[in-house]
């Protein structure tokens, strides 16, 4: 034990600092404190979970977070395509405002662009991002298995959707 710092308290007893934590103790107490202090300072303390403490003794179930999935591969950025679409939309908007001012007929709408990141549903031909597609395809599969429909009617719907028109609803 280092006797570099000697502290005298009111009780005329000499106090010595602990080498680990710096607190001062009497010689006999410092001998007992030393190993305990070293053991405590070597341990990593677990963070306190206040949620667990609050929910203890209640009927509320604790929900653990799902473990992080593996790092997903980086997708190729399609910013250039998005930029081109944006520029074309601005050009068409300018053409529309010019046509309205001059009283001319409006120019035809641009053809729809298809996002390459989207996945097409094989049942309804709609497109979704990856997570929504997984949910939707299962849902759509169940829905189409319940429905009974005419193949001609389905072909007409797909053709109308391709032309950008709303399909005619069947009359009952």
C-alpha positions in Angstrom: 0.0 0.0 0.0 1.3 3.4 -0.9 1.7 5.8 1.9 2.1 8.8 -0.4 -0.9 10.6 0.9 -1.4 10.6 4.6 -4.7 12.0 5.9 -5.3 12.7 9.5 -9.0 12.7 10.6 -10.5 14.2 13.7 -10.1 10.9 15.6 -6.3 11.2 15.3 -6.3 8.0 13.2 -4.2 7.9 10.1 -6.1 7.3 6.8 -4.6 6.0 3.6 -6.0 6.3 0.1 -7.1 3.2 -1.9 -4.9 2.7 -5.0 -7.9 1.8 -7.1 -10.7 4.2 -6.1 -8.8 6.9 -4.2 -11.0 6.8 -1.1 -9.3 7.0 2.3 -9.5 4.2 4.9 -7.7 3.2 8.1 -5.0 0.5 7.6 -7.0 -2.4 8.9 -10.1 -1.4 6.8 -7.9 -0.8 3.7 -6.6 -4.3 3.8 -10.2 -5.7 3.5 -11.3 -3.0 1.1 -8.5 -3.5 -1.4 -9.4 -6.9 -2.9 -13.1 -6.0 -3.0 -12.4 -2.7 -4.8 -10.2 -4.4 -7.4 -12.8 -7.0 -8.0 -15.6 -4.4 -8.5 -13.6 -2.2 -10.8 -12.6 -5.1 -13.1 -16.3 -6.1 -13.6 -18.3 -4.5 -16.4 -21.6 -3.3 -15.1 -24.8 -4.3 -16.9 -27.0 -1.3 -17.9 -30.1 -0.9 -15.7 -33.3 -1.8 -17.5 -36.0 0.4 -16.1 -38.7 -1.1 -18.3 -38.1 -4.5 -16.9 -38.2 -3.1 -13.4 -41.5 -1.3 -14.1 -43.2 -4.3 -15.7 -42.2 -6.6 -12.9 -45.2 -7.9 -11.1 -47.7 -6.8 -13.8 -49.5 -8.9 -16.4 -48.0 -6.9 -19.3 -45.9 -9.2 -21.5 -42.4 -8.0 -22.4 -41.7 -8.0 -26.1 -38.1 -8.6 -27.0 -36.7 -6.9 -30.1 -36.1 -9.1 -33.1 -32.4 -9.7 -33.7 -30.9 -7.6 -36.5 -30.9 -9.4 -39.8 -27.7 -9.7 -41.8 -26.6 -6.6 -43.7 -28.6 -6.5 -46.8 -26.7 -6.1 -50.1 -26.5 -2.6 -51.4 -28.9 -2.1 -54.3 -27.7 -0.3 -57.4 -28.8 3.3 -57.3 -31.2 4.5 -60.0 -30.8 8.2 -59.3 -30.1 9.0 -62.9 -33.4 7.5 -64.1 -35.3 9.3 -61.3 -33.6 12.5 -62.3 -34.6 12.1 -66.0 -38.2 11.3 -64.9 -38.2 14.5 -62.8 -36.8 16.7 -65.6 -39.4 15.2 -68.1 -42.2 15.9 -65.6 -41.1 19.5 -65.3 -41.0 19.9 -69.1 -44.5 18.4 -69.5 -45.9 20.6 -66.7 -44.5 23.7 -68.6 -46.1 22.4 -71.8 -49.4 22.0 -70.0 -49.4 25.5 -68.6 -48.4 26.9 -72.0 -51.2 25.0 -73.6 -53.7 26.2 -71.1 -52.7 29.9 -71.5 -52.9 29.6 -75.3 -56.1 27.6 -75.3 -54.6 24.7 -77.1 -55.4 21.0 -76.3 -53.3 19.5 -73.6 -50.3 17.3 -74.6 -50.7 13.5 -74.0 -49.6 12.3 -70.7 -46.2 10.6 -70.5 -45.9 6.8 -70.5 -45.6 5.4 -66.9 -42.1 4.6 -65.8 -41.5 1.3 -64.1 -39.3 1.3 -61.0 -36.8 -1.5 -61.4 -36.6 -2.1 -57.7 -40.3 -3.0 -57.5 -41.5 -6.6 -57.7 -44.6 -7.4 -59.8 -47.4 -9.5 -58.3 -48.1 -12.4 -60.6 -51.8 -12.4 -59.6 -52.9 -8.8 -60.0 -49.8 -7.3 -61.9 -49.4 -4.5 -59.5 -45.8 -3.5 -58.3 -44.5 -3.2 -54.8 -41.3 -2.7 -52.9 -39.6 -5.9 -51.6 -41.2 -6.1 -48.1 -44.7 -5.0 -49.3 -44.5 -7.5 -52.1 -43.8 -10.4 -49.8 -46.9 -9.5 -47.8 -49.1 -8.7 -50.8 -48.3 -11.7 -52.9 -49.4 -14.1 -50.1 -52.6 -12.0 -49.6 -53.3 -11.8 -53.4 -52.7 -15.5 -53.8 -55.3 -16.3 -51.1 -57.8 -13.8 -52.7 -57.5 -15.2 -56.2 -57.9 -18.7 -55.0 -61.3 -17.7 -53.5 -62.5 -15.8 -56.6 -64.0 -17.4 -59.6 -63.5 -15.3 -62.6 -63.8 -15.3 -66.4 -60.5 -15.3 -68.3 -61.9 -12.9 -70.8 -62.8 -10.4 -68.1 -59.3 -10.6 -66.6 -57.7 -10.0 -70.0 -59.9 -7.0 -70.5 -58.9 -5.6 -67.1 -55.2 -6.1 -67.9 -55.6 -4.4 -71.3 -57.4 -1.5 -69.8 -54.8 -1.1 -67.1 -52.0 -1.2 -69.7 -53.7 1.7 -71.6 -54.1 3.7 -68.4 -57.9 3.6 -68.3 -60.0 2.5 -65.4 -61.5 -1.0 -66.1 -65.3 -1.1 -66.5 -66.8 -2.7 -63.5 -69.1 -5.7 -64.2 -72.8 -5.0 -63.7 -74.6 -7.3 -61.4 
